[in-house]
């Protein structure tokens, strides 16, 4: 009676998808001597995004393309001189502020079903000006992981439907499928 549930519960949820936008994160061999989180301390002289990406690539001993994929997936964080960490997004993060450290998640958590492979318009159950109810597929988290904020529900739905500032009103576990309210 419980066997199917147990099989599902112990099956791997973080299967990699070949050929997606971030497949370079799996294809390019990572130096096994590099820890899963790397901190860069000497970044105060960085004034533009390309220089920061180059510093990340150099620190990891990896290609610039892999460093850029880590930035794009949300695996790079900046510590401000004023205190606190912020996720580094080249389109919105201003490097003119003083940055004291960079934290890089070298092995970002990947999810079973990348959001590009889901037709979100077919998963809308209700939509109005205040909120959106969708049928969340299993394998995608409701909240961003520290190492991957690209593959979670709100940004996936927002990119697909052209909506901004979506936030989940509640949570469902990553492996659960069901109704999710985004506001």
C-alpha positions in Angstrom: 0.0 0.0 0.0 2.8 2.4 0.8 5.4 1.2 -1.7 4.5 3.8 -4.5 4.8 6.6 -2.0 8.1 5.4 -0.7 9.5 4.9 -4.2 8.5 8.5 -5.0 9.8 9.8 -1.8 13.3 8.3 -2.3 13.5 8.9 -6.0 16.0 11.6 -7.1 14.3 15.0 -7.4 17.3 16.9 -8.6 17.7 15.2 -12.0 19.7 17.3 -14.4 18.1 18.4 -17.7 20.5 18.3 -20.6 20.5 21.1 -23.1 18.8 23.8 -21.0 20.2 27.3 -20.6 22.4 26.4 -17.7 23.6 23.0 -18.9 27.2 24.4 -18.8 27.0 24.1 -15.0 26.9 20.3 -15.4 28.9 19.9 -18.6 32.0 21.7 -17.6 34.0 19.8 -15.0 34.3 21.6 -11.7 37.6 21.4 -9.9 36.9 19.1 -7.0 39.2 21.0 -4.8 36.9 24.0 -4.9 34.4 24.1 -2.0 30.7 24.4 -2.6 30.8 28.0 -1.4 33.7 30.4 -2.3 34.3 33.8 -0.8 36.2 36.5 -2.6 37.6 39.2 -0.3 39.5 41.6 -2.7 36.6 43.0 -4.8 36.6 46.7 -3.9 38.2 47.7 -7.2 35.5 46.1 -9.4 33.5 48.8 -11.1 31.7 47.0 -13.9 29.9 43.6 -14.3 32.4 42.1 -16.8 35.3 42.6 -14.4 33.4 40.9 -11.6 32.5 37.9 -13.8 36.2 37.7 -14.9 37.2 37.7 -11.2 34.7 34.9 -10.4 36.0 32.8 -13.4 39.6 33.4 -12.3 38.9 32.5 -8.6 37.1 29.3 -9.6 39.6 28.3 -12.4 36.7 28.0 -14.7 35.5 29.6 -18.0 33.9 33.0 -18.2 30.8 31.3 -19.6 30.4 29.1 -16.4 31.0 32.2 -14.2 28.3 34.1 -16.1 25.9 31.1 -15.8 26.5 31.2 -12.0 25.6 34.9 -12.0 22.5 34.4 -14.1 21.1 31.6 -12.1 21.5 33.6 -8.9 24.4 31.8 -7.2 26.4 35.0 -6.6 25.9 37.3 -3.6 27.5 40.6 -2.6 28.2 41.8 0.9 27.9 45.6 1.2 30.3 47.6 3.3 27.2 48.9 5.1 26.3 45.3 6.0 24.1 42.6 4.7 24.2 40.3 1.7 22.3 40.9 -1.5 21.9 38.6 -4.5 23.9 39.9 -7.5 21.8 40.7 -10.5 23.8 42.5 -13.3 20.7 44.2 -14.6 19.7 45.8 -11.2 22.7 45.7 -8.9 24.8 48.8 -8.9 28.5 48.1 -8.4 29.1 51.8 -7.5 28.2 50.8 -3.9 31.1 49.5 -1.9 31.3 45.7 -1.9 33.4 44.0 0.7 33.0 40.4 -0.2 31.5 38.1 -2.9 29.9 34.7 -2.0 29.7 32.2 -4.9 27.7 29.0 -4.7 29.9 26.9 -7.0 27.4 24.0 -7.3 24.0 25.5 -7.5 21.0 23.3 -6.7 19.2 22.3 -9.8 15.6 21.2 -10.0 13.8 18.3 -11.7 11.8 20.3 -14.2 13.3 23.5 -15.4 10.6 26.2 -15.8 11.3 26.7 -19.5 9.7 23.3 -20.2 6.4 24.2 -18.6 3.5 25.9 -20.5 2.4 28.2 -17.7 -0.5 29.7 -19.6 -2.1 26.2 -19.5 -1.5 25.9 -15.7 -3.5 29.1 -14.8 -6.6 28.2 -12.7 -7.7 31.7 -11.9 -6.4 35.2 -12.7 -7.5 38.7 -11.7 -5.8 42.0 -10.9 -4.8 41.0 -7.3 -3.6 37.4 -7.6 -3.0 34.4 -9.8 -3.8 30.8 -9.0 -1.7 28.2 -10.8 -1.4 24.5 -10.8 2.2 24.1 -9.5 4.0 21.1 -11.1 6.1 18.8 -8.9 9.9 19.3 -8.8 10.0 23.2 -8.7 10.3 25.0 -5.4 8.0 27.9 -4.3 10.9 29.8 -2.7 14.3 30.5 -4.2 17.3 28.6 -3.0 20.4 30.5 -1.9 22.3 29.0 -4.9 19.5 29.2 -7.5 16.8 31.8 -7.6 16.1 31.4 -11.3 14.4 28.0 -11.1 11.5 28.7 -8.7 7.8 29.3 -9.3 7.4 33.1 -9.1 10.2 34.0 -11.5 9.3 31.2 -13.9 5.7 32.2 -14.1 6.6 35.9 -14.3 9.1 35.4 -17.2 6.7 33.2 -19.1 3.6 35.4 -18.7 5.3 38.8 -18.7 4.4 39.6 -15.1 6.7 41.2 -12.5 6.8 41.2 -8.7 5.0 37.9 -8.3 5.3 36.4 -4.8 3.8 33.1 -3.4 1.1 33.8 -0.9 1.8 30.4 0.7 4.2 27.5 0.1 4.0 24.0 -1.2 6.9 21.6 -0.9 9.2 21.2 -3.9 8.0 17.7 -4.7 4.3 18.5 -4.3 1.9 19.4 -7.1 -1.1 21.5 -6.4 -2.8 24.9 -6.4 -0.5 27.8 -5.6 -1.6 31.4 -5.1 0.8 34.1 -6.4 0.1 37.7 -5.5 
